[in-house]
């Protein structure tokens, strides 16, 4: 054990002792895909909780008034408006969601400076993806319950800032720079799937023009609170139609279609067409929104998101040495191709067909 890890263990022991959890059994859970880790705690009296261990290694959050130049200097989290592992973001957004009646975990105690939160334990492996696989819940029931969360969430205005007990967290806009930085992962990394380098020169200029035109369409769409990582691996089946929420600390002023695309256009699992149609009907019926306008939003926002994810999966394989993401890429390319079929995306579709034709024909 290194001196750094030894110091972290001492900090954990001290934090738990202050909260009355000294002597609890500690059992690490699966590693989160970030700097966070989670530890299940069981006290001798049978009480349970989860310790979120999120060392505060990121820079300060992006100031609301920051220029694009400053955000580019600050790095990826500021460019894309990510909170990453910030405990204060998790705590304040959890409290906001709970105040609206949603099943975010209760935060029993936290230390934002050290990066600890003692949170409610929802129990074992309750992700709706796992529950559907196990036959514990029907796919349509789980997805309809998840969509009911979005119907209810989108009834509420998006706060500019959350605050409590002296802590403040801004809910920033998912803006042009954030969308462009994310979408550029397509241009930088997807060509590597067939052994090519990133797009440069004239092709890069054309890409940026097509990208910006698509982003301009997105900027005209109405805003909602977007939880950003709303998919079957992050949603818990709590029974009785209740959905537990996780990984919402990156929430922004985004669009209804972002979370719906994350839910129904899942890169990690197939969502049956009948279920996808049922949950979209549920959303439109519940919100009274018009179908044609929604389908345009879903295609535009879905394409921007799919460009991002396809680029991420390629980078994970070809830069980071994680070949398992090759398993997800064919599904992701189908998602991208389907979104590009919408009439609002004809120009982007023509560019993608020229630059990376395998999006439509499949990887060899």
C-alpha positions in Angstrom: 0.0 0.0 0.0 1.4 3.4 -1.0 1.7 6.3 1.4 -1.1 8.1 -0.5 -3.5 5.2 -0.2 -2.6 4.8 3.4 -3.4 8.4 4.1 -6.7 8.0 2.2 -7.6 5.0 4.4 -6.9 7.0 7.5 -9.2 9.8 6.2 -11.9 7.2 5.6 -11.6 5.8 9.1 -11.7 9.3 10.6 -14.8 10.3 8.5 -16.7 7.2 9.4 -15.9 7.5 13.1 -17.2 11.1 13.1 -20.5 9.8 11.6 -20.9 6.9 14.0 -19.9 4.2 11.5 -16.6 3.2 13.1 -16.6 -0.6 13.4 -18.7 -1.1 10.3 -17.8 -3.9 7.9 -16.5 -2.4 4.6 -17.1 -4.2 1.3 -15.9 -2.5 -1.9 -18.3 -2.5 -4.8 -17.6 -2.6 -8.5 -15.3 0.3 -9.6 -17.1 3.2 -11.1 -15.8 4.4 -14.5 -14.3 7.5 -12.9 -12.1 8.4 -9.9 -15.0 7.5 -7.6 -15.3 4.2 -5.8 -18.1 2.9 -3.6 -18.0 0.9 -0.4 -20.9 -0.9 1.2 -21.0 -0.4 5.0 -22.7 -2.7 7.5 -22.7 -1.8 11.2 -22.9 -4.4 13.9 -26.5 -3.3 14.5 -27.4 -4.2 10.9 -27.6 -0.6 9.6 -26.4 -0.2 6.0 -25.1 2.7 4.0 -22.8 3.4 1.0 -19.6 5.4 1.3 -18.8 7.3 -1.9 -15.1 7.9 -2.0 -14.4 10.6 -4.6 -11.1 12.3 -4.1 -11.2 15.9 -5.1 -8.6 15.9 -7.8 -10.5 17.9 -10.5 -10.1 21.7 -10.9 -12.8 24.1 -9.7 -16.1 23.8 -11.6 -16.6 25.9 -14.7 -17.6 29.4 -13.7 -21.0 30.3 -15.3 -19.4 33.4 -16.9 -16.3 31.7 -18.2 -15.4 32.4 -21.8 -14.7 29.6 -24.3 -11.0 30.6 -24.2 -10.9 30.2 -20.4 -12.8 26.9 -20.6 -10.4 25.5 -23.2 -7.5 26.4 -20.9 -9.3 24.8 -17.9 -9.6 21.5 -19.8 -12.1 18.8 -20.6 -14.5 19.1 -17.6 -14.9 22.9 -18.2 -15.2 22.5 -22.0 -18.0 19.9 -21.6 -19.6 21.2 -18.4 -18.8 18.0 -16.4 -18.8 17.9 -12.6 -16.9 14.6 -12.7 -16.3 13.4 -9.1 -17.3 16.5 -7.2 -19.2 15.5 -4.1 -20.8 18.9 -3.7 -22.4 18.5 -7.1 -23.8 15.1 -6.2 -25.1 16.2 -2.9 -26.9 19.3 -4.0 -28.4 17.7 -7.1 -29.5 14.7 -5.0 -31.2 17.0 -2.5 -32.9 18.9 -5.4 -34.2 15.7 -7.0 -35.4 14.4 -3.6 -37.2 17.7 -3.0 -39.1 17.1 -6.2 -40.1 13.6 -5.1 -37.6 11.5 -7.1 -35.8 8.6 -5.6 -32.2 9.9 -5.5 -30.3 8.4 -2.5 -30.5 10.3 0.7 -27.2 11.8 1.8 -26.6 11.1 5.5 -23.3 13.1 5.7 -20.6 14.4 3.5 -17.3 16.2 3.3 -16.9 17.9 0.0 -13.3 19.0 0.6 -12.1 15.5 1.3 -14.5 13.9 -1.2 -16.7 11.7 1.0 -20.4 11.1 1.0 -22.3 8.7 3.2 -25.4 7.8 1.2 -28.5 5.7 1.3 -28.0 2.0 0.3 -30.6 1.0 -2.2 -29.5 -2.6 -1.9 -27.9 -5.2 -4.2 -27.7 -5.2 -8.0 -30.9 -3.4 -8.9 -29.9 -1.8 -12.2 -32.9 -2.2 -14.5 -30.6 -3.7 -17.1 -29.7 -6.6 -14.7 -33.3 -6.9 -13.5 -34.6 -7.3 -17.1 -31.9 -9.9 -17.8 -32.9 -11.8 -14.7 -36.6 -11.7 -15.6 -37.4 -9.9 -12.4 -39.2 -7.1 -14.3 -40.6 -6.9 -17.8 -38.6 -4.7 -20.1 -41.6 -2.5 -21.0 -42.6 -2.0 -17.3 -39.0 -0.9 -16.4 -38.7 1.5 -19.3 -42.1 3.0 -18.8 -41.3 3.6 -15.2 -38.1 5.3 -16.2 -39.9 7.5 -18.8 -42.4 8.5 -16.1 -39.5 10.0 -14.2 -38.6 12.2 -17.2 -42.3 13.2 -17.7 -42.4 14.4 -14.1 -38.9 15.9 -14.1 -39.7 18.0 -17.2 -42.7 19.6 -15.5 -40.3 21.6 -13.3 -38.2 24.6 -14.2 -34.5 24.3 -14.4 -32.8 26.1 -11.5 -29.8 28.3 -12.2 -28.0 27.4 -9.0 -28.5 25.0 -6.1 -27.4 25.9 -2.6 -27.6 24.5 0.9 -25.6 25.0 4.1 -23.2 27.3 2.4 -22.5 25.1 -0.6 -23.4 26.2 -4.1 -23.5 24.4 -7.4 -24.5 26.0 -10.7 -26.7 24.2 -13.3 -24.9 25.3 -16.4 -26.1 25.3 -20.0 -25.2 22.5 -22.3 -23.9 24.9 -24.9 -22.1 25.1 -28.3 -18.6 24.5 -26.9 -19.8 21.5 -24.8 -21.6 19.9 -27.8 -18.7 20.6 -30.2 -16.1 19.2 -27.9 -18.1 16.0 -27.5 -19.0 15.6 -31.1 -15.3 16.1 -32.2 -14.6 12.7 -30.6 -16.1 11.3 -33.8 -13.7 13.2 -36.1 -10.7 12.5 -33.8 -11.3 8.8 -33.2 -13.9 7.0 -35.2 -11.7 6.8 -38.4 -9.3 4.6 -36.2 -11.8 1.8 -36.5 -10.6 1.2 -40.0 -7.0 2.1 -39.4 -7.2 5.8 -40.5 -6.0 8.9 -38.8 -8.3 11.7 -37.5 -10.0 14.0 -39.9 -7.7 16.9 -41.0 -7.4 19.5 -43.6 -10.4 20.1 -45.9 -12.3 17.1 -44.4 -11.8 18.6 -40.9 -13.1 22.0 -42.2 -16.2 20.3 -43.7 -16.7 18.3 -40.5 -16.7 21.5 -38.4 -19.2 23.2 -40.7 -21.6 20.2 -40.6 -21.1 19.9 -36.8 -21.8 23.6 -36.2 -24.9 23.5 -38.4 -26.3 20.6 -36.4 -25.4 22.4 -33.1 -27.3 25.4 -34.4 -30.4 23.3 -34.8 -30.0 22.1 -31.2 -29.6 25.6 -29.8 -33.2 26.4 -31.0 -34.7 23.6 -29.0 -36.5 24.2 -25.6 -34.5 23.4 -22.5 -35.1 21.0 -19.6 -33.0 19.7 -16.8 -30.9 16.9 -18.3 -29.4 14.3 -16.0 -27.1 13.3 -18.9 -26.3 9.6 -18.0 -29.9 8.4 -17.9 -29.7 4.7 -19.1 -30.5 1.2 -17.9 -27.1 0.7 -16.2 -27.6 3.8 -14.0 -31.3 3.3 -13.1 -32.4 1.1 -10.2 -35.6 -0.9 -10.0 -36.9 -0.3 -6.5 -40.2 -2.1 -7.0 -43.7 -0.7 -7.3 -42.8 1.2 -10.4 -40.2 3.3 -8.5 -36.9 4.1 -10.2 -33.8 4.9 -8.2 -31.5 7.5 -9.7 -27.6 7.4 -9.8 -24.9 9.4 -11.6 -26.7 12.7 -12.0 -24.0 15.0 -10.8 -23.3 16.2 -14.4 -26.8 17.5 -14.8 -27.1 20.6 -17.1 -29.7 22.7 -18.8 -30.1 20.5 -21.8 -32.9 19.0 -23.8 -35.7 16.4 -23.3 -34.3 14.4 -26.2 -30.8 13.9 -24.6 -32.0 11.7 -21.7 -34.6 10.0 -23.9 -31.9 9.2 -26.4 -29.7 7.8 -23.6 -32.5 5.6 -22.5 -33.9 4.3 -25.8 -30.8 4.4 -27.9 -28.6 2.4 -25.5 -25.1 1.5 -26.7 -24.8 -1.4 -24.2 -28.1 -3.2 -24.8 -30.8 -3.6 -27.4 -34.0 -1.9 -26.6 -36.8 -3.6 -28.5 -38.5 -1.3 -31.1 -42.0 -1.9 -29.5 -40.7 -0.8 -26.1 -38.9 2.2 -27.5 -42.1 3.2 -29.3 -44.2 2.6 -26.1 -42.0 4.8 -23.9 -41.9 7.6 -26.5 -45.7 7.6 -26.7 -45.8 7.6 -22.9 -43.6 10.7 -22.9 -45.6 12.5 -25.5 -49.0 11.6 -23.9 -47.6 12.7 -20.5 -46.2 16.0 -21.6 -48.6 17.0 -24.4 -45.6 17.6 -26.7 -46.1 17.4 -30.5 -44.7 14.3 -32.1 -43.0 15.6 -35.3 -41.1 18.3 -33.4 -40.1 15.8 -30.8 -38.8 13.3 -33.4 -36.7 16.1 -35.0 -35.2 16.9 -31.5 -34.6 13.2 -30.9 -32.8 12.8 -34.2 -30.6 15.9 -33.9 -29.7 15.5 -30.2 -29.5 11.7 -30.7 -27.1 12.1 -33.6 -24.9 14.5 -31.6 -24.8 12.1 -28.7 -24.2 9.1 -31.0 -21.3 10.9 -32.7 -19.8 11.4 -29.2 -20.3 7.8 -28.0 -19.0 6.3 -31.2 -15.8 8.4 -30.9 -15.4 7.4 -27.2 -15.7 3.7 -28.0 -13.1 4.0 -30.7 -10.8 5.9 -28.4 -11.2 3.4 -25.6 -10.2 0.6 -28.0 -7.4 2.2 -30.0 -5.8 4.6 -27.5 -6.6 3.1 -24.1 -6.3 -0.6 -25.0 -9.8 -1.6 -24.0 -10.9 -4.0 -26.7 -14.2 -5.0 -25.0 -15.7 -1.7 -26.3 -15.6 -3.3 -29.8 -18.5 -5.3 -28.6 -20.7 -2.2 -28.3 -19.6 -0.3 -31.4 -21.7 -2.1 -34.0 -24.8 -1.3 -32.1 -23.7 2.3 -31.6 -23.0 2.8 -35.3 -26.6 1.5 -36.0 -27.9 4.1 -33.6 -26.0 6.8 -35.3 -27.1 5.7 -38.8 -30.7 5.6 -37.7 -30.6 9.1 -36.4 -29.0 10.3 -39.6 -32.0 9.1 -41.6 -34.1 12.0 -40.4 -34.7 14.7 -43.0 -33.3 17.3 -40.7 -29.9 15.6 -40.9 -29.5 15.1 -44.6 -26.3 17.2 -44.9 -24.6 15.6 -41.9 -25.6 12.1 -43.2 -24.0 12.8 -46.6 -20.8 13.9 -44.9 -20.7 10.9 -42.6 -21.4 8.6 -45.5 -18.3 10.0 -47.3 -16.0 10.3 -44.3 -16.8 7.1 -42.5 -18.9 5.0 -44.8 -18.7 2.0 -42.4 -21.2 3.8 -40.2 -23.9 2.7 -42.7 -22.3 -0.5 -44.0 -20.9 -2.0 -40.8 -17.4 -2.7 -39.6 -15.6 -5.4 -41.6 
